[in-house]
Amino acid sequence: MATHAAIVRPTIKTKSRLGGDELAKAFTFLFAALIIALTLLVVWQLWLGSTPTREKFGFTFLTSQLWNPVTDEFGALPFIYGTVLTSLLALLISVPLGVGAAIYLSELALPKLSNSLTFLVELLAAVPSVIFGLLAIFTLVPLMRDYVQPGLKQAFGFSPLFTGPAFGVGYLTAGIILAVMTFPFIISVSREALMAVPREQREAALALGATKWESTWQIVVPFARLGIMGSVFLGLARALGETMAVTMVIGNDPKIHASLISPGYTIAAVVANEFTEASGQMHASALVELGLVLFALTMVINGLAQVMIVLTTGKGSAKA
Amino acid sequence: MSTKTSARNQRRNAVNNVMLTLTAVCAFLTVSTLFLILSYLVYNGGKSVSLDFFTKLPLAPGQEGGGMANAILGSAVIILLASVIGLPIGFFAGIYLAEFSPKKLGFVIRYTADLLNGIPSIVIGIVAWTVIVKPLHQFSALAGGFALSLMLIPITARGTEQFLLEVPRTMREGALALGAPMWLTVASVIVPAARKGIMTSMILGVARISGETAPLLFTALGNNFWSTSLNQPTASLPVMIFTHATAPYEDWHRQAWAAGLVLLGLVLIANITARAIVSRGASLPK
């Protein structure tokens, strides 16, 4: 039948159909290639835009603590410090909470409850950053200023981590708001990694007499560790690049402080605050170079996260 | 001996109960933040939303009243621009990834799309500024739309791809077996079969960019009046929330709460609608 059809059918028609497929492939490829072109455009523009400061300061840009737009002296260290510190503080809070919640959702909760709670967590991930900032300014900052920071000073005032006046804003406040913004990611990705652990692993542990917790903590969690690590890195990448909420509560002080309750600055926040009023070419270039640094930082973290998630859940960019 | 083991077992059981309870506490603690956010916003925003908010222009600081009509329209214009640019590009790129791409090239494009998706929004803002605002010497809705489209493209592409791949093999093979060429199969069988999922991912993408503030700060900038062309600074709700919340005027704070409630309401409605469209059990693109 098939061969008969092939003989009867005019060859021209087969050719034109082949042409249609080639055309469709070429047409859609143009759009796919645009993704690569746009990503390269981002890198190229950041590189190009930061030429003046890259040439003037070289690597000292990354190690200098001086940020003075008036005298055209620019160093990124206070911002890098603030970005990394606030993100780590965020992870310190969100990793235990997020992984704990993910364990509950994948191991204990009934599927119906687990699905509805996960749905709510995903809604939380959809809340715009500026809304977190709005809430933080009017609720978290007064709370920190009046109760938390004075309390911390009273309890741990002997250590340099908790000294200085309580303004309400600062590294710790930013870290807390970033924690709330990152745990939706940690929960949903960790939950998937945990759910990808084969049933037999749990059953074998339980059959040997392990309690539910022992089976979860000693067998299931280690099995899914790469995926959980991936979720943490994903959360970290998000925290590093987070702009609005942090800008509204960080305190805008371009210096390095040991005290967690003191105001500071992050890369994203200084770009958001100073870019529109960048006074000269050098100032603008310094801010673009900060963008380049932030870009590089998040790309490395994101890349690591992708690899780990792919290795455990088989999802991500390697497989579709 | 037996008392020793039972003491040990008692401890193991106690640890079991404590830790499992703790994980439940973690789950409910995290979920409750959503309700905390919602209730606080409804409480403060509800007091401040009025008809004026939707119909009037902002007033000068110190004056009571006024609204954000221009920001609502401005946001709509910028989001529309971003969608017109971003959705078709993402859609066709997604079709290429799912149906036509060779293995290696597909991986490279997919990886790049995830990379683009992971770029901090403030960095996207910088690039839109250097590409559009700087050469034209003008903050504009156009620049804002371009910035947001950069974020929308990878989301749409990966979402489209994922839902196309979920179409059962048998449907593809059926169409091909009937003699349809690949392009016709894609256009008349696969894409229609995946249309709900594709729409879902598009709605989610648009909802995500509509709350973005950082890419608009120095592209669309802001405006206290109506913008009459795409090549003018344009007000948007997220930027308005930022400037009003950080300003020292009591009445501006009230307006910021109202804007926050309206924005979050729209974003959550879009999210819930999108998830309702897609059939139960289908996984959503991350």
Chai-1 contact restraints between the chains, C-beta under 6 A:
chainA,res_idxA,chainB,res_idxB,connection_type,confidence,min_distance_angstrom,max_distance_angstrom,comment,restraint_id
A,R17,B,P181,contact,1.0,0.0,6.0,A-B,restraint_1
A,G20,B,P181,contact,1.0,0.0,6.0,A-B,restraint_2
A,G20,B,W183,contact,1.0,0.0,6.0,A-B,restraint_3
A,D21,B,P181,contact,1.0,0.0,6.0,A-B,restraint_4
A,D21,B,M182,contact,1.0,0.0,6.0,A-B,restraint_5
A,D21,B,W183,contact,1.0,0.0,6.0,A-B,restraint_6
A,A24,B,W183,contact,1.0,0.0,6.0,A-B,restraint_7
A,K25,B,F100,contact,1.0,0.0,6.0,A-B,restraint_8
A,T28,B,F92,contact,1.0,0.0,6.0,A-B,restraint_9
A,T28,B,I95,contact,1.0,0.0,6.0,A-B,restraint_10
A,T28,B,Y96,contact,1.0,0.0,6.0,A-B,restraint_11
A,T28,B,F100,contact,1.0,0.0,6.0,A-B,restraint_12
A,F29,B,Y96,contact,1.0,0.0,6.0,A-B,restraint_13
A,F31,B,I89,contact,1.0,0.0,6.0,A-B,restraint_14
A,F31,B,F92,contact,1.0,0.0,6.0,A-B,restraint_15
A,F31,B,A93,contact,1.0,0.0,6.0,A-B,restraint_16
A,A32,B,A93,contact,1.0,0.0,6.0,A-B,restraint_17
A,A32,B,Y96,contact,1.0,0.0,6.0,A-B,restraint_18
A,A32,B,I109,contact,1.0,0.0,6.0,A-B,restraint_19
A,L34,B,I89,contact,1.0,0.0,6.0,A-B,restraint_20
A,I35,B,A93,contact,1.0,0.0,6.0,A-B,restraint_21
A,I35,B,I109,contact,1.0,0.0,6.0,A-B,restraint_22
A,I35,B,T112,contact,1.0,0.0,6.0,A-B,restraint_23
A,I35,B,A113,contact,1.0,0.0,6.0,A-B,restraint_24
A,I36,B,T112,contact,1.0,0.0,6.0,A-B,restraint_25
A,T39,B,T112,contact,1.0,0.0,6.0,A-B,restraint_26
A,T39,B,L115,contact,1.0,0.0,6.0,A-B,restraint_27
A,T39,B,L116,contact,1.0,0.0,6.0,A-B,restraint_28
A,V42,B,V127,contact,1.0,0.0,6.0,A-B,restraint_29
A,Q45,B,V127,contact,1.0,0.0,6.0,A-B,restraint_30
A,Q45,B,T130,contact,1.0,0.0,6.0,A-B,restraint_31
A,G49,B,T130,contact,1.0,0.0,6.0,A-B,restraint_32
A,L97,B,C26,contact,1.0,0.0,6.0,A-B,restraint_33
A,L97,B,T30,contact,1.0,0.0,6.0,A-B,restraint_34
A,G100,B,T23,contact,1.0,0.0,6.0,A-B,restraint_35
A,G100,B,C26,contact,1.0,0.0,6.0,A-B,restraint_36
A,A101,B,C26,contact,1.0,0.0,6.0,A-B,restraint_37
A,A101,B,A27,contact,1.0,0.0,6.0,A-B,restraint_38
A,A101,B,T30,contact,1.0,0.0,6.0,A-B,restraint_39
A,I103,B,T23,contact,1.0,0.0,6.0,A-B,restraint_40
A,Y104,B,T23,contact,1.0,0.0,6.0,A-B,restraint_41
A,Y104,B,A24,contact,1.0,0.0,6.0,A-B,restraint_42
A,Y104,B,A27,contact,1.0,0.0,6.0,A-B,restraint_43
A,L105,B,A27,contact,1.0,0.0,6.0,A-B,restraint_44
A,L117,B,V31,contact,1.0,0.0,6.0,A-B,restraint_45
A,L120,B,V31,contact,1.0,0.0,6.0,A-B,restraint_46
A,L120,B,L34,contact,1.0,0.0,6.0,A-B,restraint_47
A,L123,B,N271,contact,1.0,0.0,6.0,A-B,restraint_48
A,L124,B,L34,contact,1.0,0.0,6.0,A-B,restraint_49
A,A126,B,V267,contact,1.0,0.0,6.0,A-B,restraint_50
A,A126,B,N271,contact,1.0,0.0,6.0,A-B,restraint_51
A,P128,B,G211,contact,1.0,0.0,6.0,A-B,restraint_52
A,V130,B,T213,contact,1.0,0.0,6.0,A-B,restraint_53
A,V130,B,P238,contact,1.0,0.0,6.0,A-B,restraint_54
A,V130,B,I241,contact,1.0,0.0,6.0,A-B,restraint_55
A,V130,B,F242,contact,1.0,0.0,6.0,A-B,restraint_56
A,I131,B,G260,contact,1.0,0.0,6.0,A-B,restraint_57
A,I131,B,L264,contact,1.0,0.0,6.0,A-B,restraint_58
A,L134,B,I241,contact,1.0,0.0,6.0,A-B,restraint_59
A,L134,B,A245,contact,1.0,0.0,6.0,A-B,restraint_60
A,L134,B,A256,contact,1.0,0.0,6.0,A-B,restraint_61
A,L134,B,G260,contact,1.0,0.0,6.0,A-B,restraint_62
A,I137,B,A245,contact,1.0,0.0,6.0,A-B,restraint_63
A,V180,B,T33,contact,1.0,0.0,6.0,A-B,restraint_64
A,F183,B,T30,contact,1.0,0.0,6.0,A-B,restraint_65
A,T211,B,R12,contact,1.0,0.0,6.0,A-B,restraint_66
A,T211,B,N16,contact,1.0,0.0,6.0,A-B,restraint_67
A,K212,B,N16,contact,1.0,0.0,6.0,A-B,restraint_68
A,W213,B,N16,contact,1.0,0.0,6.0,A-B,restraint_69
A,W213,B,M19,contact,1.0,0.0,6.0,A-B,restraint_70
A,W213,B,L20,contact,1.0,0.0,6.0,A-B,restraint_71
A,G241,B,P120,contact,1.0,0.0,6.0,A-B,restraint_72
A,T243,B,I122,contact,1.0,0.0,6.0,A-B,restraint_73
A,T243,B,A214,contact,1.0,0.0,6.0,A-B,restraint_74
A,M244,B,T213,contact,1.0,0.0,6.0,A-B,restraint_75
A,M244,B,A214,contact,1.0,0.0,6.0,A-B,restraint_76
A,A268,B,I122,contact,1.0,0.0,6.0,A-B,restraint_77
A,V271,B,I122,contact,1.0,0.0,6.0,A-B,restraint_78
A,A272,B,I122,contact,1.0,0.0,6.0,A-B,restraint_79
A,A272,B,L217,contact,1.0,0.0,6.0,A-B,restraint_80
A,F275,B,F218,contact,1.0,0.0,6.0,A-B,restraint_81
A,T276,B,F218,contact,1.0,0.0,6.0,A-B,restraint_82
A,V288,B,I126,contact,1.0,0.0,6.0,A-B,restraint_83
A,G291,B,V123,contact,1.0,0.0,6.0,A-B,restraint_84
A,G291,B,I126,contact,1.0,0.0,6.0,A-B,restraint_85
A,L294,B,P120,contact,1.0,0.0,6.0,A-B,restraint_86
A,L294,B,V123,contact,1.0,0.0,6.0,A-B,restraint_87
A,F295,B,V123,contact,1.0,0.0,6.0,A-B,restraint_88
A,T298,B,P120,contact,1.0,0.0,6.0,A-B,restraint_89
A,N302,B,G118,contact,1.0,0.0,6.0,A-B,restraint_90
A,S317,B,R110,contact,1.0,0.0,6.0,A-B,restraint_91
A,S317,B,Y111,contact,1.0,0.0,6.0,A-B,restraint_92
A,S317,B,D114,contact,1.0,0.0,6.0,A-B,restraint_93
A,A320,B,E161,contact,1.0,0.0,6.0,A-B,restraint_94
A,A320,B,L165,contact,1.0,0.0,6.0,A-B,restraint_95
